[in-house]
Amino acid sequence: MAVRGPRVKRSLPGRIGWFVVRAVIWFVVGSIVWVGIYRFVPPPVTMTMIGGLFDGRGITKDWMSLSDMDPDMARAAIAAEDSRFCSHHGFDVEAIEKAFKRNASGRKLRGGSTISQQTAKNAFLWQGRSWVRKGFEAWFTALIELMWPKRRIMEVYLNIAETGIGTYGANAGSMRYFKHDASRLSVTEAARIAAVLPLPQKRGAVAPTGFTRRYGSSIAARIGVVRRDGLDGCLR
């Protein structure tokens, strides 16, 4: 019979270190599997949606593939949120630097998030501003850029982004505001939905006034630039 040697008892720091290593391994493997599933399966619910339920906002969503959605909706998102969407790998360094300088000057806080970063946040994380969340956001952004094509990133973004109080996705937003689905949006309608995206609980796409109206008109004008300059080339 084999004789077992004495069992090595780890110190408290050793046990904590081993627990941390195991937790990191589980997180890395789990997040890769999660992102891999969402490459093919529409996210059934997000933390933002769950938060809305607790706040009594409900959930209204209606998934539409990017192929069925009017192309001007994606162009409007690129025009409004991320003009270099097709050329960067998840992070727009130039936009981040501009946002940092603007915020450091004491002017109104403004982010430099790309559509990829916003998709990672909306699909896998919670809302809010903290370095912890930004760290997780960077990780998931890198994963979706590595594992998903750009079309999938845009498709998920346009289907889970909040487009009104308790309303998620461009198709549900189109039904809410214009009474028809997102397959036949006009340039103005697509631009107005894109104008709502940064503050969906405070802005409306129907008869917008003030800043929202001006911003929507500006996006509508830039949609033509996106089309003409091929800034949506990765989606075609």
N, C-alpha and C positions, 0 to 999 in steps of 0.2 A: 504493500500500500504506500502510495506516495505521501510524503510528509510535506504539508504546506508550511511555508515560511511565515514568520510573524506578519500580521496585517499592518500595513503602513498607515498610520493615522495622520491625516493632513492637518496642518495648522489652520486656524481660522482664516488668515489671509489666503492660504492655499485653497480652502474650500470656496471662499468668495470668488477668487480668481477663476476656479474651474466652473463655477456657476455662471460667471460672466461670459466665459468662452463658449459654453454650451448655449447660452441665451443668444449670443451673436450668431452662432452657426444656425440655430433654429430660425432667427429672424431673416438671415440672408437667404436660406433655402426657401422659407415660407413666402417671402416677398417675390422671389423669382417665379415660384409656382403661381402665385396670385396674378402677377403681371402676365404670365404665360396664358392663364385662363382667359383673362380679359382681352387678350389678343384676338380671341374668336367669339367670346360670349359677352353680350352687353352687360355692363354692371347693373345688377338688379336694384341696388339701393346704395346710397352714399351717406357718409356721416352728416353732410350738410342736410340731406333730405330727412334723416332721422332727427336732427336738431329741429328742423321745421315742424315735424310732427309734435314734438314736445311743446313747441311754441304755439301750436294750434293752427299752423298755416296749411297743413295737409300736403299731399303730393299729387301733382298733375304732371304726367309725362307720357310721351308717345314716341317711341324710338323710330327713327327713319334713317335708312342707310344713306351714306354720302352720295351714292350713285343716284338715288331717287330725289335727293334734295336739290333745289335750284343752286347752280354753281355760284351765283352771286352771294349766297349766304356765306360760303367759305371765303369768298373774296372780301366780303364786308368784314369778317373777323380778322383777316390778314391786314386789311387797311386800317382797322381800328386798334388792333392789339399787338401785331407782330409782323411788320413788313418784311422781315428777313426769315420768316418761318421756314421757307424751303431751303435756305442756305446755311442755317446754323445747326448745331448738333444738340440743341436743347437749351443752351444758354447764350444770350446775346450780350457779349462782354461790353460792347459799346453802349448799349442801352443801360446796363447796370452801372457803368461809370457815370453816365449822364444823370441817372437817378440819384446816385450817391452825392454828386456835386450839388445837385439841386436841393437835396435834403440837408446837406451840410451848410448851405447858405441860409438856412432858416425859412425857406419858402415852404409852401404846402407839401406835405409828404407825398411822395410818388414812387411807386415801385417800378422795377425794370423786368418784371416777369414775362417770359415768353408764353405762347400758347401751350407749349410742351410742359412748362412748369405749372401752369394753371390746370392743365389736364391731370397731371400727377397729384396736385393738391386736391382737386375736386373728386377724383376717382378713389384715392387711397387714404386721404388724410382729413383733418378737420380745419375749419377756418380759424383765423387769428394770426397774430404777429408775435413770433418768438423764434429765438435762434434754434431751439430744439425742432420746431416744426419745419423751419427752413432747411435744417440738416436732413431730415427725412425726405423733404421735398426734392432736394438735390439728388438723393439716392434714387428715388422713384423716377425722377426725370431722366437720369442716366439709363435706367433700366428700360423705360418705354422707348427711348430713342434707339436703344440697342436691339430691342426685341420686336418693336412694332414699326411698320412702314409709316411714313408721314400721313398717308390717307387715313390710317386707323387712328392716329393721334387726333387729327382734325374731326373725324367722325365721332369719336368718344366725346371730345370737347363740346361739339355742337349738339350733343344729345343729353349731357348731364349738367351743363352750365345753367345757373338759375337765370331765367329770363323774365321773371315776375314773381310776386309773392306766392310761394308754393308752386310755382310753375318751372319746370325744368326741361331744357332743350329747345332748339329753334323751332321744331315742329309744333310742340305744345304752345310755344309762344306765338307762333303764327296763327294757330287756331284761336288762341285767347284774344289777340289784338285785331286780326284781320278776317277771322271766320273762314279761313281756308288753310289747307296744309302747306308745308314748306316746299312743295314740289313746284309751285308756280309763284314764287315771290317776285315782286317788282324790285328794282334797284332801291327805290325809296323804302320799301318795307324791310328789305334785308338790312339796309343801313340803320333803320330805326331799332331793329332788334339788337344789332351790334352796339348801338349807342346806349342801350339799357344795361348791357352786360356788367359794366363796372359797379353799378349801384341798382340792382334789380328790384330792391324793396322800396326805392325812393323815386324811380323813374318809370314812365309808361310810354309805350310806343304809339299809342293812339292819341292823336292831337297833341303832340308834345309841345311844350313851350320853353322859352328861355334857353338855357345852356343845352338841354337835351335836343331841342329842335336844331340849334346851330351845329351841334356836334354831329347829329344825324345827317345834315346836309353836307357837312365836310366829308363824312365817311362815304356818302353817295358819290361825291365827286372823285374820291380816291379809288373807288371800285374800278372805274375805267382805267386808271393808272395801273392797278394790279393786273387787270386783263391785258392791257397793251404791252406792259413790260415783262409779262410772263412770271410775275411774282408768285403765281399759284401753279407753276409748272410741275411741282412734285405731286400735285393732286390730280393731274390729267391722265 
